[in-house]
Amino acid sequence: MVPVPQTIQEKTIAALQGDTNAFGTLFQWYGPRLLAHAVRICGNTPLAKDAVQETFISAFIHYSSLRDASSFYPWLKKILTNHCLHLLRKERATATGGRLEKKDSIILQSIEEKFERSASKQQLFEAMNNLSEELR
């Protein structure tokens, strides 16, 4: 693991004390590392980028819950992991739902076709019953 430069440690402390500009510096420093970690989890770069963005939003909103500046990166990684897993579950549910909708439409189409064939046969039998016995 790459050692964290003193300036980044100072920016982390400043960010935890409310310096929003310091958060920008931390985003630039930790962003690529978090993205690499997210790609390993998600296997999908766009999804990983979304997870990193959501991680920094969560970190910015909840930074007051972090007590120790030295645990900032592990804290970010934990948030990132949770966001990655959440996005993967969401993506999986969406993909499954799409497949089910497709299967449902195929089943409905098949049922409708069977009803139409059945109705056509019924109409044919009724028409034949209306014919004279000689024409049947």
Number of C-alpha atoms within 10 A of each C-alpha: 3 4 5 12 10 9 10 15 15 13 21 23 18 16 21 22 12 14 13 14 12 19 20 14 16 19 16 11 14 17 18 13 14 24 20 15 18 25 18 13 16 18 13 12 14 11 20 25 20 16 27 30 18 16 23 22 12 15 19 15 10 11 17 12 9 13 10 11 16 13 11 19 16 10 16 18 18 13 18 27 20 14 22 26 15 13 17 19 12 12 13 12 12 12 11 12 12 12 12 12 11 12 12 12 12 12 12 12 12 12 12 12 12 12 12 12 12 12 12 12 12 12 12 12 11 11 11 13 12 11 10 8 8 5 8 9
